[in-house]
Amino acid sequence: ILPETSKTHALGVAERIRGAVAQTSFVIAETLSVEKLTLSLGVATFPDDLGEGGDLVQRADEALYAAKQTGRDRVCGA
């Protein structure tokens, strides 16, 4: 949650988080293997993405699934 943040800035923050994860190697304890992880993120902002009686978390979740369906390892806005 990013209070008082524009949609453009929120998408930029999400992209920086995704990029940081992509550049990080994670050691899996059970196998001691080094793995790269991908990250898909959905972003929704208030009031831009919220209709009357809408649910902001639901809109972000829909954007997340859109990111996964369009190739994963990406950021999508509602």
Backbone as CSV, one residue per row, in Angstrom:
resi,resn,N_x,N_y,N_z,CA_x,CA_y,CA_z,C_x,C_y,C_z
1,ILE,0.859,-1.171,0.000,0.000,0.000,0.000,0.903,1.231,0.000
2,LEU,0.643,2.105,-0.955,1.426,3.328,-1.114,0.494,4.528,-1.020
3,PRO,0.275,5.061,0.168,-0.636,6.199,0.311,-0.161,7.403,-0.503
4,GLU,-1.143,8.159,-1.017,-0.887,9.398,-1.748,0.119,9.205,-2.886
5,THR,-0.042,8.128,-3.626,0.860,7.795,-4.727,0.052,7.710,-6.015
6,SER,0.536,8.363,-7.054,-0.153,8.303,-8.343,-0.011,6.911,-8.949
7,LYS,-0.873,6.618,-9.912,-0.803,5.323,-10.585,0.543,5.162,-11.285
8,THR,1.021,6.207,-11.937,2.308,6.145,-12.633,3.433,5.813,-11.661
9,HIS,3.445,6.461,-10.515,4.493,6.204,-9.522,4.358,4.801,-8.936
10,ALA,3.121,4.368,-8.665,2.903,3.019,-8.118,3.379,1.946,-9.092
11,LEU,3.105,2.139,-10.382,3.594,1.189,-11.380,5.120,1.177,-11.420
12,GLY,5.735,2.352,-11.263,7.196,2.430,-11.236,7.787,1.709,-10.037
13,VAL,7.163,1.865,-8.875,7.625,1.167,-7.668,7.512,-0.344,-7.875
14,ALA,6.375,-0.784,-8.408,6.190,-2.220,-8.647,7.235,-2.750,-9.625
15,GLU,7.536,-1.986,-10.660,8.540,-2.419,-11.638,9.931,-2.488,-11.007
16,ARG,10.256,-1.552,-10.124,11.563,-1.606,-9.440,11.659,-2.829,-8.532
17,ILE,10.576,-3.171,-7.857,10.560,-4.376,-7.017,10.747,-5.615,-7.883
18,ARG,10.006,-5.681,-9.003,10.129,-6.822,-9.913,11.549,-6.944,-10.445
19,GLY,12.146,-5.831,-10.818,13.510,-5.839,-11.326,14.524,-6.279,-10.279
20,ALA,14.337,-5.843,-9.038,15.252,-6.233,-7.963,15.193,-7.733,-7.713
21,VAL,13.994,-8.292,-7.745,13.853,-9.747,-7.562,14.516,-10.478,-8.725
22,ALA,14.340,-9.979,-9.933,14.916,-10.627,-11.116,16.440,-10.651,-11.068
23,GLN,17.042,-9.662,-10.410,18.500,-9.574,-10.349,19.086,-10.290,-9.138
24,THR,18.243,-10.877,-8.313,18.691,-11.531,-7.087,18.692,-13.045,-7.259
25,SER,19.737,-13.691,-6.793,19.791,-15.154,-6.773,19.387,-15.621,-5.384
26,PHE,18.529,-16.606,-5.333,18.033,-17.131,-4.075,18.558,-18.545,-3.885
27,VAL,19.098,-18.835,-2.704,19.594,-20.170,-2.391,18.451,-20.959,-1.759
28,ILE,18.149,-22.090,-2.359,17.101,-22.965,-1.852,17.757,-23.913,-0.846
29,ALA,17.360,-23.819,0.403,18.033,-24.513,1.498,18.071,-26.028,1.317
30,GLU,16.972,-26.612,0.854,16.915,-28.073,0.767,17.928,-28.630,-0.236
31,THR,18.137,-27.916,-1.332,19.009,-28.428,-2.388,20.303,-27.642,-2.528
32,LEU,20.389,-26.507,-1.843,21.515,-25.589,-1.936,21.727,-25.093,-3.374
33,SER,20.659,-25.164,-4.174,20.757,-24.657,-5.539,20.454,-23.162,-5.552
34,VAL,20.996,-22.491,-6.528,20.754,-21.068,-6.695,19.681,-20.911,-7.767
35,GLU,18.649,-20.205,-7.423,17.515,-20.055,-8.331,17.223,-18.590,-8.583
36,LYS,16.750,-18.305,-9.786,16.219,-16.989,-10.125,14.703,-17.076,-10.017
37,LEU,14.103,-16.064,-9.445,12.656,-16.031,-9.311,12.076,-14.964,-10.232
38,THR,10.855,-15.198,-10.670,10.133,-14.180,-11.407,9.019,-13.655,-10.512
39,LEU,8.540,-12.487,-10.840,7.529,-11.846,-10.005,6.532,-11.134,-10.896
40,SER,5.268,-11.444,-10.714,4.197,-10.736,-11.402,3.467,-9.896,-10.371
41,LEU,3.147,-8.657,-10.734,2.507,-7.734,-9.800,1.320,-7.058,-10.454
42,GLY,0.268,-6.863,-9.672,-0.893,-6.098,-10.110,-0.996,-4.838,-9.287
43,VAL,-1.310,-3.720,-9.950,-1.399,-2.427,-9.281,-2.779,-1.830,-9.535
44,ALA,-3.419,-1.360,-8.478,-4.678,-0.623,-8.586,-4.566,0.602,-7.689
45,THR,-5.100,1.722,-8.155,-5.008,2.959,-7.376,-6.399,3.557,-7.153
46,PHE,-6.489,4.277,-6.076,-7.723,4.976,-5.712,-7.543,6.453,-6.001
47,PRO,-8.467,7.098,-6.653,-9.789,6.641,-7.082,-9.817,6.143,-8.525
48,ASP,-8.680,6.144,-9.208,-8.634,5.834,-10.647,-9.277,4.506,-11.013
49,ASP,-9.030,3.477,-10.254,-9.447,2.121,-10.635,-10.625,1.601,-9.825
50,LEU,-11.310,2.488,-9.149,-12.372,2.035,-8.260,-13.694,2.654,-8.672
51,GLY,-14.583,1.820,-9.155,-15.930,2.286,-9.469,-16.743,2.389,-8.197
52,GLU,-17.951,2.812,-8.334,-18.823,2.947,-7.170,-19.021,1.590,-6.498
53,GLY,-18.685,1.512,-5.230,-18.840,0.275,-4.476,-17.811,-0.780,-4.833
54,GLY,-16.757,-0.392,-5.557,-15.742,-1.353,-5.977,-14.811,-1.755,-4.852
55,ASP,-13.995,-2.727,-5.130,-13.036,-3.265,-4.173,-11.640,-3.102,-4.759
56,LEU,-10.820,-2.258,-4.139,-9.495,-1.955,-4.664,-8.591,-3.186,-4.673
57,VAL,-8.664,-4.008,-3.641,-7.847,-5.222,-3.595,-8.252,-6.178,-4.717
58,GLN,-9.541,-6.268,-4.978,-10.011,-7.120,-6.070,-9.482,-6.614,-7.406
59,ARG,-9.460,-5.310,-7.616,-8.943,-4.754,-8.871,-7.452,-5.048,-9.021
60,ALA,-6.681,-4.941,-7.923,-5.253,-5.265,-7.974,-5.060,-6.751,-8.264
61,ASP,-5.905,-7.591,-7.680,-5.820,-9.032,-7.917,-6.116,-9.356,-9.383
62,GLU,-7.101,-8.688,-9.969,-7.408,-8.881,-11.389,-6.216,-8.466,-12.256
63,ALA,-5.550,-7.371,-11.884,-4.369,-6.925,-12.628,-3.237,-7.934,-12.489
64,LEU,-3.092,-8.527,-11.316,-2.077,-9.565,-11.105,-2.324,-10.747,-12.038
65,TYR,-3.560,-11.214,-12.122,-3.855,-12.338,-13.000,-3.657,-11.968,-14.468
66,ALA,-3.911,-10.718,-14.818,-3.636,-10.263,-16.181,-2.137,-10.341,-16.461
67,ALA,-1.319,-9.972,-15.477,0.137,-10.060,-15.635,0.573,-11.509,-15.849
68,LYS,0.002,-12.411,-15.097,0.352,-13.823,-15.240,-0.095,-14.376,-16.589
69,GLN,-1.269,-13.975,-17.039,-1.817,-14.506,-18.289,-1.113,-13.943,-19.519
70,THR,-0.439,-12.812,-19.383,0.221,-12.199,-20.543,1.717,-12.460,-20.547
71,GLY,2.161,-13.461,-19.807,3.545,-13.871,-19.913,4.326,-13.945,-18.625
72,ARG,3.740,-13.555,-17.529,4.409,-13.587,-16.219,5.612,-12.656,-16.169
73,ASP,6.180,-12.519,-14.988,7.351,-11.666,-14.744,7.120,-10.263,-15.298
74,ARG,5.985,-9.680,-14.912,5.661,-8.344,-15.389,4.728,-7.630,-14.418
75,VAL,4.546,-6.360,-14.649,3.662,-5.520,-13.859,2.490,-5.102,-14.751
76,CYS,1.269,-5.213,-14.235,0.090,-4.741,-14.949,-0.744,-3.856,-14.026
77,GLY,-1.307,-2.825,-14.598,-2.212,-1.945,-13.853,-3.647,-2.332,-14.137
78,ALA,-4.507,-2.000,-13.191,-5.942,-2.264,-13.345,-6.536,-1.364,-14.405
